[in-house]
Amino acid sequence: MKVAIIGQGYVGLTISAFAGEFFEVVGFDNNQKIVNQLNSGISHIEGVESSVLQKWIKTGRYRATTSGSDIVDVDLVVIAVPTPLSKDRQPDLTYIDAACRTIGENVKKPVLVINESTSFPGTLRNYIKPAIEKYSNSPIEHLYAISPERVDPGRGDFNQKNTPRLYAGLTAEASEKTREFYSHFCDELVKVSSPEVAEAAKLFENTFRQVNIALVNEFAQITNALGISVYETLDAANTKPYGFMKFTPSAGVGGHCIPVDPTYLAAVAEENGAPATFIRRANEVNLEMSKYVVDRVQADNGGSLQGKSVLVVGVAYKPNVADVRETAAELVIEHLRNRGAVVTWHDDVVGSWRGESSAPLSGADIAIVVTKHDSVNERDILTSAPYVFDTTGKIKGVKGF
Ligand SMILES: NC(=O)c1ccc[n+]([C@@H]2O[C@H](COP(=O)([O-])OP(=O)(O)OC[C@H]3O[C@@H](n4cnc5c(N)ncnc54)[C@H](O)[C@@H]3O)[C@@H](O)[C@H]2O)c1
């Protein structure tokens, strides 16, 4: 079976690497640089080993392309393109639309189309299917299914194989073929009654995290005002063996999922006349954390940051990945610069970002740890500045929540 995977980023390349063991995979991406790099056997995604790609390339099981003509004879298509927010923070389906165009214009025999991109309930039925039909210009009866991706890049314990996968087709045949496809490389498949349930479940999983992160971020402000340790209090609460799940405070939430997916749910809720107050407020609380952190740092440093050199340690949105999408570090840096601080950042995993490069981990007046990669030595952080504020809770004996 020949499989096309549209989008070769975190999700698409991860699936490609697993699927390569069983199928001939064509990785379609519209970024020529990424495609060239992949075809030379170099992975740009944490968790996808270049050696695996090289193995599949050598045996003719994997090839990346920017050309629609390379997907004309595939049997199955997976969509794994971005679903970001627009400038006015609304769901932006333009990448999905472009992927539908690629499929519609090139795939001229009936295939199974599976969407893995995260979007609101109804996207498969009311958006993807009609869009592909529109771009096909001829009546082709494709099968359509959804199987939301749950990959957590950089994570060692859970992967494609041992993370249960939800799925549902628009028809029973689509469901069954989707199950067959994933059963090659996924141990547990969970069928739900409609694509809308699978789409909503994915959004709710990330909304659950967003709301709980906001709650603990607010709680960190409460414990600080009360003069007690947030970490000790959370550890104490966590001794309860049921009904509690520990989340830890942070400078905010980043990545492509937690700051974005809940807004997809809120948008569809409000469109259908249902409230989304928790989601909206949680978003605000998480966004406000960067200001709270800078306020605390400013208060500890004589009430002014004017002219002070501040080193932000870790600008990736989470440890051990180079992903800076929606990173809280961006807002922290913005608040610091608005208050006259001279800001540099250190993150050798990210390397360069927004036209700036990672600075040495030394010589600052103030260091604020936003993300702590395993590769960063704690002692080096402690000697980088006389004042250190740690938002991760990993560094002992310094200021923090
Ligand atoms: N990253 C995660 O941890 C994660 C987890 C679960 C779900 N998701 C969801 O999966 C989807 C993809 O996310 P991602 O993190 O892989 O994104 P990504 O930015 O890492 O990769 C997307 C890739 O798609 C390519 N692309 C964009 N438009 C295209 C088009 N029209 N045709 C072909 N390629 C195109 C880009 O060049 C890029 O390489 C999103 O909906 C996201 O919400 C992501």
The ligand as an ORCA input file, in Angstrom:
! r2SCAN-3c Opt
* xyz 0 1
  N       3.088     19.036     17.577
  C       2.325     18.346     18.381
  O       2.754     17.976     19.467
  C       0.915     17.958     17.997
  C       0.262     16.981     18.746
  C      -1.009     16.597     18.407
  C      -1.644     17.223     17.342
  N      -1.010     18.185     16.623
  C      -1.716     18.764     15.486
  O      -1.198     18.239     14.286
  C      -1.233     19.206     13.248
  C       0.154     19.404     12.682
  O       0.983     19.925     13.703
  P       2.555     19.810     13.658
  O       3.030     20.085     15.033
  O       2.987     18.562     12.996
  O       2.910     21.046     12.713
  P       4.350     21.404     12.100
  O       4.365     22.869     11.912
  O       5.439     20.767     12.871
  O       4.324     20.695     10.685
  C       3.440     21.007      9.695
  C       4.113     20.790      8.352
  O       3.121     20.988      7.362
  C       3.719     21.681      6.286
  N       2.648     22.285      5.520
  C       1.946     23.397      5.775
  N       0.988     23.576      4.848
  C       1.106     22.539      3.983
  C       0.410     22.162      2.830
  N      -0.600     22.879      2.372
  N       0.799     21.065      2.187
  C       1.823     20.323      2.644
  N       2.512     20.621      3.755
  C       2.150     21.727      4.404
  C       4.699     22.629      6.914
  O       5.711     23.003      6.008
  C       5.239     21.778      8.072
  O       6.399     21.064      7.691
  C      -1.847     20.450     13.882
  O      -3.224     20.433     13.661
  C      -1.567     20.267     15.347
  O      -2.502     20.933     16.164
  C       0.271     18.551     16.921
*
